[in-house]
């Protein structure tokens, strides 16, 4: 027998002829020798690769709902609103106290020292207060959780100031850059802010799942508890009970996902600003993130195990509500909705906001839909940072949207008397190193 014949050829011939020639060396069939030499090692390698990949996917799912991992970057909840502008990491600065010189360096080219110092003085002048209230009860009868929130009142005026509940995003609390910076702009315009920390974050109480981060399960109940508190003012610290149609909600990223669910479940909420929301929940976030690295086809194969793992380790506390589906089924009256997102967002796909805009805009009797999509990009960040990168434009959008939502005159915002902070405009050339506009 010639040993020069390739193994696969010998194997093919032997399978087709039914002949299994004997090796001169040890008497074993060449067919079996070929399997031992080529098939077994390949099978073993495939099994090892499959096992390793399975472990990675399972670990990824667990990591997404593991509270310890998701609290690593949480802000210090003891910072006061006066401390926050100087201590924050907004725009790429390091967390902690910074001198004017350090701020001047780290805020460039996103924003400037004037913005920080004006924000600082405003919070000192007009005050703040930490308040506590119960969330709404849990979805399966869990008791209400004690929620902490910053009360950030607008300067007193001739008319009562509308109130807006602002919810932070993933792995943060009410000392979140987006919340604090936006509330500063809102207060300048005459809108008061109530900024809660979700259960298990900040100074809020513990949930029934303190070691598990959930999606679409109960965090919206914390926002609804804050909305109830802003309406009723049971402790008499907000200035008294307020009309429901003068209390709106807004959220950032995962907080916007919670705000969308809250709006769907509470038809009395008159308006919502939904900034960079992952409207398709954790499943959609996993699919879009995986697709960015391996493409849509492989994402369709790799994403389901990650989601199933997250479902298992969270004990089915993810994606219990679909906010777009819920909102499309609710039509108590026409309500104002702002869908805001950076056109360059690399954390939440722009398609998420596009889907929400398309569906809700198709219900004009139910939703008065507005959009705001500035090309946010500074110091490598592209996700909901318009409030400090484009503060003047964002302030104008906030004034226009909330004035219409609360049916008040835009002139009450006194936009022309507001200080100018912005370094460039969304229409101008993007900052150095930016990736360019997405088409």
C-alpha positions in Angstrom: 0.0 0.0 0.0 1.3 3.4 -0.9 1.4 5.9 2.0 1.7 8.8 -0.4 -2.1 8.9 -1.1 -3.8 11.7 0.9 -5.7 10.5 3.9 -9.0 12.2 2.7 -8.6 10.4 -0.7 -8.0 7.1 0.9 -10.9 7.6 3.2 -13.2 8.6 0.3 -12.2 5.5 -1.8 -12.6 3.2 1.1 -16.0 4.5 2.0 -17.1 4.1 -1.7 -15.6 0.7 -2.4 -16.2 -0.8 1.0 -12.6 -1.9 1.0 -10.5 -1.2 4.1 -6.9 -1.9 3.3 -4.6 -3.0 6.1 -1.7 -0.9 7.1 1.7 -2.6 6.8 2.8 -1.0 10.1 0.3 -2.3 12.8 -2.4 -4.1 10.9 -5.2 -1.6 11.7 -7.5 -0.4 8.8 -6.4 2.7 7.0 -10.0 4.0 7.3 -9.7 4.0 11.1 -6.2 5.4 11.0 -7.5 8.3 9.0 -10.3 9.0 11.5 -7.9 8.9 14.4 -5.4 11.1 12.6 -7.8 13.8 11.2 -11.4 13.5 12.4 -10.9 13.0 16.2 -8.5 16.0 16.6 -10.9 18.3 14.7 -13.8 17.1 16.7 -11.9 17.6 20.0 -10.9 21.2 18.8 -14.5 22.0 17.9 -15.8 20.8 21.2 -13.2 22.8 23.1 -14.0 25.9 21.0 -17.8 25.4 21.5 -17.3 25.0 25.3 -15.1 28.2 25.5 -17.6 30.2 23.4 -20.5 29.0 25.5 -18.7 30.0 28.7 -17.9 33.4 27.3 -21.6 34.0 26.2 -22.9 32.8 29.5 -20.5 35.0 31.4 -21.5 38.0 29.2 -25.2 37.5 30.1 -24.4 37.2 33.8 -22.2 40.3 33.6 -25.0 42.4 32.1 -27.3 41.8 35.1 -24.7 41.5 37.9 -25.1 44.5 40.2 -21.5 44.5 41.4 -20.2 45.0 37.9 -22.8 47.7 37.1 -22.0 49.7 40.2 -18.3 50.0 39.5 -18.6 53.4 37.8 -21.4 54.9 39.9 -20.9 58.5 41.0 -20.4 59.5 44.6 -24.0 60.0 45.9 -22.8 62.3 48.7 -21.7 65.1 46.3 -24.1 68.0 46.6 -25.4 70.0 43.6 -23.0 72.8 44.6 -20.1 70.4 44.6 -21.1 68.6 41.4 -20.0 71.0 38.6 -16.4 71.0 39.9 -16.3 67.3 41.1 -18.0 65.7 38.1 -16.4 63.8 35.2 -18.6 65.4 32.5 -16.8 65.8 29.2 -13.8 63.7 30.1 -12.6 65.2 33.4 -11.4 63.0 36.2 -13.8 62.7 39.2 -13.1 64.7 42.3 -12.3 68.3 43.3 -10.5 70.3 40.6 -8.9 73.7 40.5 -10.0 76.3 37.9 -6.8 75.5 36.0 -7.5 71.8 35.9 -11.0 72.4 34.8 -9.9 74.8 32.0 -7.7 71.9 30.7 -10.0 69.0 31.1 -13.2 70.6 29.8 -11.7 71.5 26.5 -12.8 71.3 23.8 -16.3 70.2 25.1 -17.2 73.2 27.2 -15.5 75.9 29.2 -14.8 77.1 32.7 -17.5 79.8 32.5 -20.2 77.1 32.2 -18.9 75.3 35.3 -18.6 78.4 37.5 -22.0 79.8 36.5 -23.6 76.4 37.2 -21.8 76.2 40.5 -23.0 79.7 41.6 -26.5 79.1 40.4 -26.9 75.9 42.5 -25.5 77.7 45.5 -27.8 80.7 45.1 -31.1 78.8 44.4 -30.6 75.9 46.7 -31.4 72.2 46.7 -32.7 69.6 49.1 -32.5 65.8 49.4 -36.0 64.3 49.7 -37.3 60.8 50.3 -40.5 59.1 49.2 -41.8 55.6 48.4 -41.7 54.1 44.9 -44.9 52.5 43.6 -45.2 48.9 44.8 -43.4 46.1 42.9 -44.9 44.2 40.0 -45.4 41.0 42.0 -46.5 42.6 45.3 -43.1 43.6 46.5 -43.3 46.5 49.0 -42.5 50.0 47.9 -38.8 51.0 48.1 -37.6 54.2 49.8 -36.3 56.5 47.0 -33.9 59.4 47.4 -34.0 62.4 45.1 -32.5 65.9 44.7 -35.1 68.6 44.7 -33.7 71.4 42.5 -36.2 74.2 42.4 -36.3 76.9 39.7 -36.0 80.5 40.9 -39.4 81.8 42.1 -41.5 83.7 39.6 -44.9 85.2 39.3 -46.4 81.9 38.2 -45.8 78.5 39.7 -42.9 76.6 38.2 -43.7 73.4 36.3 -41.9 70.3 37.6 -39.9 67.7 35.7 -38.8 64.3 37.1 -35.4 63.4 35.6 -34.1 59.8 35.8 -30.5 58.8 35.4 -29.1 56.1 33.1 -27.3 52.8 33.6 -24.8 52.2 36.4 -25.2 55.7 37.9 -27.4 57.8 40.3 -28.9 61.3 40.6 -25.3 62.7 40.5 -25.2 61.7 36.9 -23.8 64.3 34.5 -26.7 64.2 32.1 -29.2 64.7 34.9 -27.4 67.4 36.8 -26.4 69.4 33.7 -29.9 69.2 32.2 -31.5 70.2 35.5 -29.2 73.3 35.6 -30.4 74.3 32.2 -34.0 73.6 33.1 -33.8 75.7 36.3 -32.4 78.6 34.4 -35.5 78.4 32.1 -37.9 78.3 35.0 -38.6 74.6 35.3 -38.0 72.8 38.6 -36.3 69.3 38.7 -36.8 66.3 40.9 -34.0 63.9 40.3 -34.4 60.5 41.9 -31.8 57.7 42.2 -33.2 54.3 41.3 -33.4 51.5 43.9 -30.1 50.0 44.8 -28.3 53.2 43.6 -27.3 56.4 45.3 -28.9 56.9 48.6 -32.1 55.0 47.7 -33.2 51.8 49.5 -32.6 48.2 48.6 -34.8 46.3 46.2 -35.9 42.7 46.5 -33.0 41.9 44.1 -30.1 43.9 45.4 -27.5 41.8 43.6 -29.3 41.9 40.2 -29.7 44.7 37.7 -33.0 44.5 35.9 -34.4 45.9 32.7 -38.1 46.8 32.3 -39.0 45.2 35.6 -39.3 47.8 38.4 -37.1 50.8 38.0 -39.9 52.7 36.2 -41.8 52.3 39.5 -39.2 54.5 41.2 -39.7 57.2 38.5 -43.5 56.9 39.0 -43.1 57.2 42.8 -41.1 60.4 42.1 -43.8 61.7 39.8 -46.5 61.0 42.5 -44.3 62.9 45.0 -43.9 65.9 42.6 -47.6 66.0 42.1 -48.8 65.5 45.7 -45.9 67.0 47.7 -47.0 65.2 50.8 -44.2 66.6 52.9 -44.8 70.2 51.9 -41.2 70.8 50.7 -41.8 71.4 47.0 -44.2 74.3 47.3 -47.5 72.5 47.5 -49.6 70.1 45.5 -49.4 70.6 41.8 -51.6 70.0 38.7 -50.8 66.7 37.0 -50.6 68.3 33.6 -47.7 70.5 34.9 -45.5 67.6 35.9 -43.5 65.8 33.2 -40.8 63.1 33.0 -37.5 62.8 31.3 -34.8 60.1 31.2 -31.3 59.4 29.9 -30.3 56.2 28.2 -31.6 53.3 30.4 -33.4 56.0 32.4 -35.3 57.0 29.2 -36.3 53.4 28.7 -37.8 53.5 32.2 -39.4 56.9 31.5 -41.0 55.5 28.3 -42.5 52.6 30.3 -43.7 55.0 33.0 -45.5 57.1 30.4 -47.2 54.0 29.0 -48.3 52.8 32.4 -49.4 56.3 33.7 -51.6 58.0 31.1 -51.8 61.2 33.3 -48.2 62.1 32.6 -48.5 64.9 30.0 -45.1 64.8 28.4 -41.8 63.0 28.3 -38.3 63.8 27.0 -36.7 60.4 26.1 -32.9 60.9 25.6 -30.9 58.1 23.9 -33.3 55.4 25.0 -32.6 51.7 24.2 -36.3 51.3 23.3 -35.9 47.6 22.5 -34.7 46.7 25.9 -31.8 44.4 26.9 -32.4 42.0 24.0 -32.1 44.8 21.5 -29.1 46.3 23.2 -27.3 42.9 23.1 -28.1 42.4 19.4 -27.0 45.8 18.4 -23.8 45.7 20.4 -22.8 42.3 19.1 -23.7 43.3 15.5 -21.3 46.3 15.7 -18.4 43.8 16.2 -19.3 40.7 14.1 -22.1 41.8 11.8 -25.8 41.1 11.7 -25.6 37.4 10.7 -23.3 36.3 13.5 -25.1 38.6 15.9 -28.3 36.6 15.2 -26.5 33.5 16.3 -24.5 34.8 19.3 -27.0 37.2 20.8 -29.7 34.8 21.9 -27.5 32.8 24.3 -26.3 36.0 25.9 -29.9 37.2 26.4 -31.0 33.8 27.7 -28.1 33.8 30.2 -29.1 37.3 31.4 -32.7 36.1 31.7 -31.6 33.1 33.7 -29.3 35.0 36.1 -31.8 37.8 36.6 -34.6 35.3 37.3 -36.6 36.6 34.4 -36.4 40.3 35.4 -35.4 41.7 32.0 -37.6 43.0 29.2 -40.8 42.5 31.1 -42.2 45.6 29.3 -41.9 46.7 25.7 -42.3 50.5 25.9 -43.0 51.1 22.2 -45.6 48.4 22.1 -47.2 49.8 25.3 -47.1 53.4 24.1 -48.7 52.4 20.8 -51.6 50.8 22.7 -52.2 53.9 24.9 -54.0 57.0 23.7 -55.7 58.8 26.6 -55.1 62.1 24.9 -52.4 63.8 22.8 -49.2 63.9 24.8 -45.9 65.5 23.9 -42.8 63.3 23.4 -39.3 64.4 22.6 -37.1 61.7 21.2 -33.5 63.0 21.5 -30.3 61.2 20.6 -26.9 62.0 19.2 -26.6 61.3 15.5 -23.2 59.8 16.3 -24.2 57.7 19.3 -22.0 54.6 19.6 -23.7 53.2 22.7 -27.3 53.0 21.8 -28.0 52.5 18.0 -29.6 55.5 16.3 -32.1 53.0 14.9 -33.7 52.7 18.3 -34.8 56.3 18.2 -35.7 56.1 14.6 -38.1 53.1 15.3 -39.7 55.0 18.1 -40.1 58.1 16.1 -41.7 56.3 13.2 -44.2 54.4 15.3 -45.3 57.2 17.6 -45.3 59.8 14.8 -47.9 57.6 13.1 -50.3 58.3 15.9 -50.7 62.1 15.7 -53.9 62.0 17.8 -52.0 60.4 20.6 -48.4 61.8 20.4 -47.0 65.2 19.4 -43.5 63.9 18.6 -40.4 66.1 18.4 -36.8 65.1 17.7 -33.4 66.6 18.6 -30.4 64.8 17.1 -27.2 66.9 17.5 -23.8 65.4 16.3 -22.4 64.9 19.8 -18.7 64.0 19.9 -16.1 65.2 22.3 -13.2 63.6 24.0 -14.3 60.3 22.5 -17.8 60.5 24.0 -20.9 60.4 21.8 -23.7 59.3 24.1 -26.2 61.9 25.6 -23.7 64.7 26.2 -25.6 67.5 24.4 -26.3 69.2 27.7 -22.7 70.3 28.1 -21.4 70.1 24.6 -24.3 72.1 23.1 -25.8 73.8 26.2 -27.2 76.8 24.3 -28.9 74.8 21.7 -30.1 72.3 24.2 -31.5 75.0 26.4 -33.5 76.4 23.4 -34.9 72.9 22.7 -35.8 72.4 26.3 -37.6 75.7 26.4 -39.5 75.1 23.2 -40.6 71.5 24.1 -41.6 72.0 27.8 -43.3 75.3 27.2 -45.5 73.7 24.6 -46.0 70.6 26.7 -47.1 72.8 29.7 -49.0 75.3 27.5 -47.1 78.3 28.7 -45.4 81.2 26.9 -41.9 80.6 25.6 -41.0 84.1 26.7 -41.1 82.9 30.3 -37.8 81.1 29.6 -36.1 84.4 29.0 -33.8 82.8 26.5 -32.3 86.1 25.3 -31.2 86.9 28.9 -29.4 83.6 29.4 -25.6 83.5 29.3 -23.9 82.0 26.3 -21.8 78.9 27.1 -21.4 77.1 23.8 -18.0 76.7 22.0 -19.5 75.6 18.7 -22.9 74.8 17.2 -24.1 71.5 15.8 -24.2 73.0 12.4 -20.5 74.0 12.5 -17.5 71.9 11.8 -17.1 69.0 14.2 -14.3 69.1 16.7 -10.9 67.6 15.8 -10.8 63.8 15.8 -14.6 63.4 15.3 -15.7 60.6 13.0 -17.9 62.7 10.8 -21.7 62.6 10.4 -23.4 59.3 10.0 -25.5 59.2 6.9 
